[in-house]
Amino acid sequence: MMDNSGKEKEAIQLMADADKKVKSSGSFLGGMFGGGPHKVEEACEMYCRAANMFKMAKNWSAAGAAFCKAARIHSQLQNKHDCATSFIDAGNAYKKIDPNEAIKCLNAAIDIYTDMGRFTIAAKHHINIAEIYEAELVDIEKAIAHYEQAADYYKGEESNSSANKCLLKVGAYSAQLEQYAKAIEIYEQVGSNTMDNPLLKYSAKEYFFKASLCHFIVDELNAKIAVEKYEEMFPAFSDSRECKLLKKLLEAHEEQNCEAFTEAVKEFDSISRLDQWHTTLLLRIKKTIQGDEGDLK
């Protein structure tokens, strides 16, 4: 591997030179003899070069700070697009060591993009922030808020499949947080949007299945009515393994029969693996049966 420690020294020197340029551009003499803006542009370029050297030396914090300095100068020079790009670069550097700082930089870029009417790219960075909240900061409520904002912007730009992807994240997390009404609304909405699309209609049964499970946790009768409604809306749902499972579960629940409930889940799982999300919801439903042991074994 190449030794990039020299890069760091070079970057520190470059930063100092750039700082000097910025100072002199604002001084009395600098102003009198012109070249102020030109000097500032040169300084900006130097900050970006220094930032990339810091990246090579894996000094992410210094790289982020250098990109932020470049962003501020772009902002003064009214270079909106370059300013946003520098904030994104800063955010990507900070992502490696300081998630909160990364979010600040990405939010600054989003403000510029929305101001410019670039909603698709703003949505993309809302997703980046949501992913930081999911993976690094484990703040699901905040992740939900950013996925919702992204979905909103995508919808406004008619990017419906991108909007649906974000909404499905919101639906999954809402159900985990026991916000079932919100999850149901999302799954029904996305299910209705996809069932008329020949390429996507296969997924619709999955969304109606998820909505039914959320209904089931709230109230057994609700779930029964919902399943009938989905069968009417989307006849292909009736023949699906998901719908058959729901009917078996409803029957087992009505009879308060834990064994039948578990057996139906096992049989389904042996053909199509149920993921963690489904398992969590099925366990919550099973717990409402009298004398339940609390597992699906």
C-alpha positions as CSV (number, residue, x, y, z in Angstrom):
1,M,0.0,0.0,0.0
2,M,1.1,3.5,-0.7
3,D,2.1,5.7,2.3
4,N,-0.3,8.7,2.3
5,S,0.9,10.3,5.5
6,G,2.8,12.9,3.4
7,K,-0.6,13.8,1.8
8,E,-1.8,14.9,5.2
9,K,1.1,17.3,5.7
10,E,0.6,18.7,2.2
11,A,-3.1,19.1,2.9
12,I,-2.5,21.0,6.2
13,Q,-0.1,23.4,4.3
14,L,-2.7,23.9,1.5
15,M,-5.4,24.7,4.1
16,A,-3.1,27.3,5.7
17,D,-2.4,28.9,2.3
18,A,-6.1,28.9,1.4
19,D,-7.0,30.6,4.7
20,K,-4.4,33.3,3.9
21,K,-5.8,33.9,0.5
22,V,-9.3,34.3,1.9
23,K,-8.1,36.8,4.5
24,S,-6.1,38.9,2.0
25,S,-9.1,39.0,-0.4
26,G,-11.1,40.8,2.3
27,S,-8.3,43.2,3.2
28,F,-8.1,46.9,2.3
29,L,-5.3,46.4,-0.2
30,G,-6.8,43.2,-1.7
31,G,-10.0,45.1,-2.3
32,M,-8.2,48.1,-3.8
33,F,-6.2,46.2,-6.3
34,G,-9.0,43.9,-7.3
35,G,-8.7,40.2,-7.6
36,G,-10.8,39.6,-4.4
37,P,-13.3,37.2,-5.9
38,H,-10.6,35.6,-8.0
39,K,-8.5,34.9,-4.9
40,V,-11.5,33.5,-3.1
41,E,-12.2,31.1,-6.0
42,E,-8.6,30.0,-5.9
43,A,-8.8,29.4,-2.1
44,C,-12.0,27.4,-2.7
45,E,-10.2,25.1,-5.1
46,M,-7.3,24.7,-2.6
47,Y,-9.8,23.7,0.1
48,C,-11.2,21.0,-2.2
49,R,-7.8,19.7,-3.1
50,A,-6.8,19.6,0.6
51,A,-10.0,17.8,1.4
52,N,-9.2,15.1,-1.2
53,M,-5.7,14.7,0.2
54,F,-7.2,14.3,3.7
55,K,-9.4,11.6,2.3
56,M,-6.4,9.8,0.9
57,A,-4.8,9.9,4.3
58,K,-8.2,8.7,5.8
59,N,-8.5,11.8,8.0
60,W,-12.2,12.0,7.5
61,S,-12.8,14.7,10.0
62,A,-10.3,17.1,8.4
63,A,-11.7,16.2,4.9
64,G,-15.2,17.0,6.1
65,A,-14.1,20.3,7.6
66,A,-12.2,21.3,4.4
67,F,-15.2,20.5,2.1
68,C,-17.4,22.6,4.5
69,K,-15.0,25.6,4.0
70,A,-15.3,25.2,0.3
71,A,-19.1,25.0,0.5
72,R,-19.2,28.3,2.5
73,I,-17.1,30.1,-0.1
74,H,-19.3,28.7,-3.0
75,S,-22.3,30.0,-1.0
76,Q,-20.7,33.5,-0.8
77,L,-20.0,33.4,-4.5
78,Q,-23.6,32.4,-5.2
79,N,-22.5,29.1,-6.8
80,K,-25.4,27.1,-5.4
81,H,-24.8,23.9,-7.2
82,D,-21.1,23.7,-6.2
83,C,-22.0,24.7,-2.7
84,A,-24.5,21.7,-2.5
85,T,-21.9,19.3,-4.0
86,S,-19.3,20.4,-1.4
87,F,-21.8,19.8,1.4
88,I,-22.5,16.3,0.0
89,D,-18.7,15.6,-0.2
90,A,-18.4,16.8,3.4
91,G,-21.3,14.6,4.5
92,N,-19.8,11.5,2.9
93,A,-16.5,12.1,4.6
94,Y,-18.2,12.7,8.0
95,K,-20.3,9.6,7.5
96,K,-17.2,7.5,8.3
97,I,-16.7,9.0,11.8
98,D,-19.4,11.4,12.9
99,P,-23.0,10.6,11.8
100,N,-24.5,13.7,13.4
101,E,-22.1,16.0,11.5
102,A,-22.8,14.1,8.3
103,I,-26.6,14.7,8.7
104,K,-26.0,18.4,9.2
105,C,-24.0,18.6,5.9
106,L,-26.6,16.6,4.0
107,N,-29.4,18.7,5.4
108,A,-27.6,21.9,4.2
109,A,-27.3,20.4,0.7
110,I,-31.0,19.4,0.7
111,D,-32.0,23.0,1.6
112,I,-30.1,24.2,-1.5
113,Y,-31.5,21.6,-3.8
114,T,-35.1,22.2,-2.7
115,D,-34.5,26.0,-3.2
116,M,-33.3,25.2,-6.8
117,G,-36.4,23.0,-7.4
118,R,-34.2,19.8,-7.6
119,F,-36.6,17.6,-5.6
120,T,-35.4,14.2,-7.0
121,I,-31.9,14.8,-5.8
122,A,-33.1,16.2,-2.5
123,A,-35.2,13.0,-2.0
124,K,-32.1,10.9,-2.6
125,H,-30.3,12.7,0.2
126,H,-33.2,12.4,2.6
127,I,-32.9,8.6,2.0
128,N,-29.1,8.9,2.8
129,I,-30.0,10.6,6.1
130,A,-32.7,8.0,6.9
131,E,-30.1,5.3,6.4
132,I,-27.7,6.9,8.8
133,Y,-30.5,7.1,11.4
134,E,-31.3,3.4,10.7
135,A,-27.7,2.0,10.8
136,E,-25.6,4.4,12.9
137,L,-27.9,6.2,15.3
138,V,-30.7,3.7,15.6
139,D,-33.4,6.4,15.7
140,I,-36.2,4.8,13.8
141,E,-38.7,7.7,14.3
142,K,-36.2,10.1,12.6
143,A,-35.5,7.6,9.8
144,I,-39.3,7.4,9.2
145,A,-39.6,11.2,9.0
146,H,-36.8,11.3,6.3
147,Y,-38.3,8.4,4.3
148,E,-41.7,10.2,4.4
149,Q,-40.1,13.4,3.1
150,A,-38.3,11.6,0.3
151,A,-41.6,9.8,-0.7
152,D,-43.3,13.2,-0.8
153,Y,-40.7,14.7,-3.1
154,Y,-40.7,11.7,-5.3
155,K,-44.5,11.8,-5.6
156,G,-44.4,15.4,-6.6
157,E,-41.9,14.5,-9.4
158,E,-44.1,11.6,-10.5
159,S,-41.4,9.1,-9.5
160,N,-44.0,6.7,-8.1
161,S,-41.9,3.6,-7.8
162,S,-39.2,5.5,-5.9
163,A,-41.9,6.9,-3.7
164,N,-43.4,3.5,-3.0
165,K,-40.0,2.1,-2.0
166,C,-39.7,4.8,0.7
167,L,-43.3,4.3,1.8
168,L,-42.7,0.6,2.3
169,K,-39.9,1.4,4.6
170,V,-42.2,3.7,6.6
171,G,-44.9,1.0,6.6
172,A,-42.5,-1.7,7.9
173,Y,-41.1,0.5,10.7
174,S,-44.6,1.9,11.7
175,A,-45.8,-1.7,12.2
176,Q,-42.7,-2.5,14.3
177,L,-43.5,0.6,16.4
178,E,-47.1,-0.6,16.8
179,Q,-48.5,2.3,14.7
180,Y,-50.7,-0.2,12.9
181,A,-53.2,2.3,11.4
182,K,-50.4,4.1,9.6
183,A,-48.8,0.9,8.4
184,I,-52.2,-0.4,7.1
185,E,-52.8,2.9,5.2
186,I,-49.4,2.6,3.5
187,Y,-49.7,-1.1,2.6
188,E,-53.2,-0.6,1.1
189,Q,-52.1,2.5,-0.8
190,V,-49.0,0.8,-2.3
191,G,-51.0,-2.5,-2.9
192,S,-53.7,-0.5,-4.9
193,N,-51.0,1.3,-6.8
194,T,-49.2,-1.9,-7.8
195,M,-52.1,-4.3,-8.5
196,D,-52.9,-2.6,-11.9
197,N,-49.3,-2.7,-13.0
198,P,-48.6,-6.0,-14.9
199,L,-44.9,-5.9,-13.8
200,L,-45.6,-5.2,-10.2
201,K,-48.9,-6.9,-9.4
202,Y,-47.1,-10.0,-8.1
203,S,-46.0,-7.8,-5.2
204,A,-49.5,-6.5,-4.4
205,K,-50.5,-9.8,-2.6
206,E,-47.5,-9.3,-0.3
207,Y,-48.6,-5.8,0.6
208,F,-52.2,-6.9,1.2
209,F,-50.9,-9.7,3.3
210,K,-48.9,-7.3,5.4
211,A,-51.9,-5.0,5.8
212,S,-54.0,-8.0,6.9
213,L,-51.4,-8.9,9.6
214,C,-51.5,-5.4,11.0
215,H,-55.4,-5.5,11.0
216,F,-55.2,-8.9,12.8
217,I,-53.1,-7.6,15.7
218,V,-55.6,-4.8,16.3
219,D,-58.8,-6.9,15.9
220,E,-59.7,-10.3,14.5
221,L,-62.9,-9.1,13.0
222,N,-61.1,-6.2,11.3
223,A,-58.8,-8.7,9.7
224,K,-61.7,-10.8,8.4
225,I,-63.3,-7.8,6.8
226,A,-60.0,-6.6,5.4
227,V,-59.2,-10.0,3.8
228,E,-62.6,-10.0,2.1
229,K,-62.1,-6.5,0.9
230,Y,-58.7,-7.3,-0.6
231,E,-60.1,-10.4,-2.3
232,E,-62.7,-8.3,-4.0
233,M,-60.3,-5.5,-5.0
234,F,-57.6,-8.0,-6.3
235,P,-59.1,-11.4,-7.2
236,A,-55.6,-12.9,-7.6
237,F,-55.1,-12.5,-3.8
238,S,-57.8,-15.2,-3.2
239,D,-55.6,-17.9,-4.8
240,S,-52.4,-16.8,-3.1
241,R,-50.7,-18.8,-0.4
242,E,-50.7,-15.7,1.8
243,C,-54.5,-15.4,1.7
244,K,-54.9,-19.1,2.4
245,L,-52.6,-18.8,5.4
246,L,-54.6,-15.8,6.7
247,K,-57.8,-17.8,6.6
248,K,-56.2,-20.7,8.5
249,L,-54.9,-18.2,11.1
250,L,-58.2,-16.5,11.5
251,E,-59.9,-19.9,12.0
252,A,-57.3,-21.0,14.5
253,H,-57.6,-17.7,16.3
254,E,-61.4,-18.0,16.4
255,E,-61.1,-21.4,18.0
256,Q,-58.3,-20.2,20.3
257,N,-56.2,-23.1,18.9
258,C,-52.5,-22.4,19.4
259,E,-51.4,-25.6,17.8
260,A,-53.3,-25.0,14.6
261,F,-52.0,-21.5,14.4
262,T,-48.4,-22.6,14.8
263,E,-48.9,-25.5,12.3
264,A,-50.3,-23.2,9.6
265,V,-47.3,-20.8,10.0
266,K,-44.8,-23.7,9.9
267,E,-46.3,-25.1,6.8
268,F,-46.2,-21.7,5.0
269,D,-42.6,-21.1,6.2
270,S,-41.4,-24.5,4.9
271,I,-42.1,-23.2,1.3
272,S,-41.6,-19.5,1.6
273,R,-39.4,-18.3,4.4
274,L,-40.9,-15.8,6.7
275,D,-38.6,-12.9,7.5
276,Q,-38.0,-11.3,10.9
277,W,-40.8,-8.7,10.3
278,H,-43.5,-11.3,9.5
279,T,-42.4,-13.5,12.4
280,T,-42.6,-10.5,14.9
281,L,-46.1,-9.7,13.8
282,L,-47.3,-13.3,13.8
283,L,-45.9,-13.7,17.3
284,R,-47.8,-10.6,18.4
285,I,-51.0,-12.1,16.9
286,K,-50.4,-15.5,18.5
287,K,-50.0,-13.9,21.9
288,T,-53.6,-12.8,21.8
289,I,-54.6,-16.5,21.9
290,Q,-55.4,-17.8,25.4
291,G,-52.7,-20.1,26.9
292,D,-50.1,-19.1,24.3
293,E,-46.5,-20.1,25.1
294,G,-45.1,-17.2,23.1
295,D,-43.1,-18.9,20.3
296,L,-43.8,-20.3,16.8
297,K,-41.9,-23.6,17.3
